[in-house]
């Protein structure tokens, strides 16, 4: 298989693991960085619904945003590669009473040929599914723009945002909301903290390679793991802000605005973040200020690990 085939196949295997639906549905309750990022995106979506009736959510996961917009009365196509996450989204949508407003489709974001030009008023894709389509990330963006009639809002993996964390093996510990959580990832982060520090060694060569190429991890190692029957993390491409702007402009997107969700929160230690999150008033005010700070173009590349962009067609 070539890189294109491996990219899709690895994503299919990884995201279709049976526990993915439950795990992904709980992320926003488990990690503070997810709370900040999802709150930012929700604020942006709700502020950009003028003239929007139909929505395509590419890589919609467990329905965090497709269900949100369906509850607003919009007709949403929930598109994802993961059947377990689609099943979880259906379960949540049924509880929320919005199944009739959502069409669920299992598919790879690399292939949107089933949809005609300008099929949806709003096209959105969050939490980096575009980045997992490497080496076809530019074509994927082009296709998302093609099927959009009025507006496109996306977030992709951020090179500048993620690079500092490539040199911080305990970065996720900063964002643990409840250290007593039974979540396996939370407990792994806590129990492996000291070993992660002891085993870490900074490699300028490694971070420079990522800085220059945008690729995290070893493609050949991922291929080998896949061929051995494992479910390695999807091959991922991380964008620079000016690079993403150029791709969007080349495809006719106008009035492009960027943000770096998580840029403010990443500066605050876990103890303070937990204190803020556990006080409803502080939490609301903190998330409101994060939205203001993270929307400043001077920090757009330094969000936690996502680069947010929106524009008009």
N, C-alpha and C positions, 0 to 999 in steps of 0.2 A: 504493500500500500504506500501511496505517496503521502506527503504531509497533510494534504487536504483530507484524504480519506481517514487518516489517523485522527485528525482533529475532531471530526464528526463522531467517529466510532468511540473515541475515548470519552467524549462528552455524553454520548448515549449511555455508555456503561456506568460512568460515575454518577450521573444524575438520576439514573433509574434504579439505584440501589433501594431496596425495600423501605429503609428507614428515612429516606430523604424527605418525604412529605412531612413527617412529624418533626424532624430535626429543624428543617427550614422554617416551619410555622412557628417555632418557639424562639427563633434567634432574637427577635425584637424584645422578648421578655428576659433574655439571658445576658446580652451584651450591650453596654451603653453606647458604643459606637454605632451599632445598628439602630438604636432608638434615635440617635441624632440624625443619622442619614435618612431614615424613613420619614421622620418628621419634616425634614427639609423638603424632601420630594413631595410629600403631601401638601405642604403649603404652596409649593410651586404649581402643582396640578390644579388645586382649587382656585388659584388666581388666574388660570389660563384656560378657562372653559367657555369663554364667549364664542358663540357660534359653533360649538362642538356638539354633535349628536352621535357620531360613530367613532369608535376607538379601536386601535389595534395595539395590544400589549404583547410585545415580543420578548419571550423569556419571562413569562408572567409568574412563574413559580407557584406559590400557594395562594396567590390572588390578593396580596396586600393592596395593590392599587387597582386591579381590574374590578374587584368587589367594591372598593371605595367609589369608583366612578359609576358602577352599575347601580349603587344605592342612590346616586344622583339622577337616576333615570336614563343614563346613556346606554347605548347598545355597544357592548364590548366583545371583541374577539380575543379570547385568552389563549395564547399560543405558547407552547412550551415543549421541550424535548423530553421532559420527565413525566411518565405516567403516574408514579406515586405522588408527585406534587400536584398534578392535575386532579387526581382523585381527592387529595386533601382540599384543594380549592373548591371542588364541587361540594364537598361536605360543609365547608364554611359558608359557601354561597347559599346552600339550602337553608342553613340556620338563619341566615340574614334575609331570606325570602327574595333573592334576586336571581335565581336560576334562569328565569325567563329572559333576563337582560344580557346573558352571557352565552356566547358560543365557544365551546372548548375544542381546541385543535391540538393534537400532538404532532410535532414536526420540528425539523432542524432549521434554525434561523438562516442557515446558508442557502436555503431554497424557499423563496417566497413567490415562485412562479405561478402558484395557484391564484394569486391576487392581481387584479388589473391595476393600471395606473390610477392614482388618486382615489383609491377605494375607501379610504378612511379620513375623516376630518382631522383626527389626531392620531399620530403614531408615536408610541413610547416604548422604551426599553431600558430597564433599570438593573443595577447591581451587576453590570459587566457581561451579560451574555454575548454582546457584540465582540468583546475581547476574546471570548472562548472560540470564536470562529476562525482564528488564525490558521492559515495564512490568507484567509479571505475576508479580513475585517473591513477593508475599504469597499469591497463589492457588497458586503452586507449592509453597510451604511448607505450606499447608493440605492440598494433595493428598498430599504426602509423609507428613504426620501421619496422614491418613485411611487410608493403606494399611499403617501401622505397627500392630503388635499389642502390643508390649511396650516398645520403646525407639527413640528417634531420636537420631542423632549426625550433626551437619553442620558444615561450615565455609563461611562466606560472605565476600565482600569486606568489609573493615573500613574504615570512613570515617576513624576516628582513626588507624588504623595506616598507611593509605596516604597520607594528606595530607602528612606530612613528606617523603615520597618524590616527591610531585608538585613539590616545590621542590628536588629533588636529581637532576639529570639524569645523574649518574654513580653512582646508588645501587646498581646491579647490580654494579659493579666491586668493591664491598666484599665480595661473596660468591663471587667467582671462585675456584674451588679449584685449578685448574691453568692458569696463564697460557699454557702451551704447547699447551693443548687445541686440537684441530683443529675443534672446534665453531664454526660460523659466528657464532653470537651472541656467544660469548666473544671471538672475534677482533674483531668489530665494536665491542663495548664498549671494548676496549683501544685500537683504532686511532682511535676517535672521541672518546676521553675529552677531549682538549684542546679540540677543536672544540665539544663539548657544553658545556663550561665557558664558553668564549668567547661562545657564542651565547645563553647563558641570561640571562634577565631575570626577576626576581621580580615577579609580578603579584598584588597583594592582591585585586583584583577577581576573578581567576580562582579563587584558592583559597577565597575567601569563597563563590563560587557553588557550588563543590563541597561545601564545609562545610555549606551550607544545603540543597542539593538531593540530595546523595549521588551525583550523576552525574559521571563522569569523561569528558572528551572532548566532542566536538560531535556531537549526534545527526544534525543536518542534513548535516554533512560526511560522516558515515558512510553516510548514505542515498545521497548523491551518488556517493561512491566505489563503493558497491555497484551503483548503476545504470550506472556506467561499466565494470562488469565486474571491478572489483577485489575483494580479500578483506580489507576493513577489520577491525580488532579489534572483537569483539562489544560492543555497547552494554551497559554494566555499571552496576549499582546497588550502592552501598556502604552498609552498615548501621551504625547506632549500636547499642551494646549494649542500652540500655533499649528501643529500638525493636524489636529482634529478640526480646527477652524478652516484650514485649507481644504480638507476633504469635504466638509459641509458646503463651503462656498462653491467649490467645483461642481457640486450637484445642485446648485441653485438655491440653497437655503440663505435667507436674508435675516437681518436684525438679530444676529447670533449673540447670545449672552452666555457667559460661563460662570461656574461657581465650584467651590471645593468643599463639599459637605464634610464636616469633621475637623476642619482646620483649627477652629478655636478649641474644641474639646481635647484635641491631642496635646495641648499644652498643660493640661490639668491632671494632677495625680489621682490615682484611684480613690483614695480616702475622701477627697473633696468631691469627686464626681458622684460617688455613692451617696454622700450627704445631700447633695443637690437633688439627686433623683428621688430620694425618699421623702422629700418635702414637696407637696403638690404645688405650692406657690413658687418656690425657687425653681422647680423643674420647668414650669410653664414659662417663667421669665428667662431662664437659661436657654431653653430651646428657641424662644423668640429671638434672643440676641445672637445665638449661633447662626440663625438664618440670615440676620443682617451682616454679621462678620464674614461668614462663609461666602456670601454673595459678592463681596468686594473683589474686583478683578485682580488685585494684587496678591490674593491668596488662593486664586482659583486652582492652581496646580498642587496646592499643599493640603488638600482634603485628606482624610484618613487613607483611603485607597481608591476613591472614585473621583472622576472628573465629570461634572455635570454640564450639559449644554442644552440650550433651547433655541429655536429659531422658527421663522415663518417661511412658508412655501410661496 
